[in-house]
């Protein structure tokens, strides 16, 4: 079971490790996405954290960047040179939305808050078969997790049910926003 006293860096490290395992990604692949997001946000200029290559070799540069980022995420074996606070947004931006939300939920939980994705607004794409399938999948996973709470359940069941219901709510909100955007577009609003 995950501990509420876990550090922010520990939560990020664990969520990234879980994402890497589930998708069979190397540290370098994750780091490349994080560096790309960092630069796209213009955070290299605003934070002073730069990933300038000391080599022109793309493989070596990606490895060096991965070593740097994952060294910042290691608060279990050392207590110096940890993740700079100004790099947190870049790190999260380089991860998929569901990983960001899970990490932020775990970070904010002791404060009584939860993270939610902002809506897509009026420019949202119309409802699609993929969107409907994703909604059904998320709602089914949430129902199964909540049903598991009816009898005796293990120590992680509450956290799992909460995560699954939050994902279903997020997906439902996205579909609702697409429906509303489509209604507005069709009514000429």
N, C-alpha and C positions, 0 to 999 in steps of 0.2 A: 504494500500500500504506500502511496506517496505521502510524504510528510508535509504538513503545513509550514513547518519551520525551515523547509528547504530554501536555499538562497535563490535569488532571481537568476543568477548565472547558472546555478544547478538545474533550475527548471528549463532554461533555454537549452543547455547542453543535453538534457534528457529528451526534450521534444525533438531536437535536431537529430539526435542519435536514433530515435524511434522512426522519424521520417526517412532517414538514410537507410535503415534496415528494411522498412516496408517497401521502399522503391529501389533498393539495391544500388544506392548512389555512393560514390566515393566522397571523401572530404573535399577533394578538389572540385568536384561538380557543384557541391553546395557552395563552396567558397566563391566560385566563378559567378554564380547567381547573386550572391551577396555583394560582391565587388561591383558587378554591373548595376545593381539597384542603388548602391552607394553613389556611384558616379551619375546615374540618371537623376537622382534627387538633388544633385549639386552639393552633396554633403562633403565631398572632398575639399571644396573651397570653404564651406561654412564651418566645418569642424576642424580643419587642418589635418585630418587623417587621410593620408594619401597612399595609394597603392601603385607607386611608380616602379616600373620594372627595372631591376638592376641587370637584367638580361633580356635579350631580344627573343629568346627561346620561349615560346608560349607554354610548353609543358613545365619548364623550370619556374616560370613566373607564377603559374597557377599553383604549383606545389608550395612555393614560398608564401603566397597569399593564404593558402589553406593552413600552413604551419602557424602563421601569425594569428589568424582568426581563431583557430582551435586552441592555441596557447592562451588567448584571452578568455576562452570558455572553461579553462581548467582551474577551478577554485578548490578542487578536492585534494590536489597534491602540492599546491603552492598558494601563497597568500600575497604575491606581488605580481605586477604586470597583468592585472585582470581587465576584463572588458570595460573600455571607456564608456561612460554614460552617454556621451554624444554619439556613440556608434550603435546604440540600441535600436533606433528607428531604422537605420540602414540594414542591420542584421534581420530585423523582422520583415522589412520590405523585400528582402531577397528570398523569403520563404513563401510557400503557397498559403493562401488565405486560411485554410482549415488549421494549418500548423500555427500560424500567427494567432488565431483566435484561441486555440487550446492553450498556448503559452501565456497569452494575456489573461485568460480566465484563471489560470493557476496562480499567476502573479497577483492578480487583484482579489482573489477569493478571500484572503484573510482580512481585507478591508470591506468586505460585503458588496463588492462590485463584480460585474461580469462584462466581457467585451462583446460587442455586436458590430457586424459589418454595416456600413452606411449604405443606403439604397442607391440604386442605379439611376433613379430619376426618370425624367421625360424621355431621355434618349435610349431607354432600355429596348432591347430587342424583343420581338413578339414571343409569346409562349411557344416553346418548341417541344418536340417529342423527347429530346434529351433532358429538358428541364422537368417535364412531367415524370420521367423515369427516375431522375435524381430525387425529386420530391417524394415519390412512392418509396424509394429505397431508404431515405433518411427517416421517414415516418415509420416504416417497418422496423428499422433498427431501434428507434426510440421505443416503440411499443414492446418489442422483445426485451429490451433492457429494463423497462418499468415493470413488465410482467414478472421479471426475475426478482423483484423486490417483494412480491406478494408472500412468498414463503421465507424460509431461512435463506440468508444470503451471506456471501463472503464479505470481507472488509472493503474490497474495492468496488462492490456492486453499486453503492450510492454514487460514487464519483463517475463510474461508467454510465449509469442511467442519466445523470446530470449532463454529461458530455453529449450523449446521444440525443437527448431531448433538446439541448441547445443547438445542435447541428440541424435537427428537424425544424426548429423554430426559425433559424437563419435561412434555411432553404425555402420554407414557407413564405417568409418575408420577401425573399427575392422573387418568387413566383408571383406573389401579390403585387409587388411593384411593377412587374412586367405587364400584368393584367391591367392595372390602373393606367399605366403609360399607353397601352394599346387602346383602352377605352377613351382616353383623352385624345389620342391621335385620330381615332375614328369619329369622334364627335366634333372634331375641328377646334378643340380647346387649345 
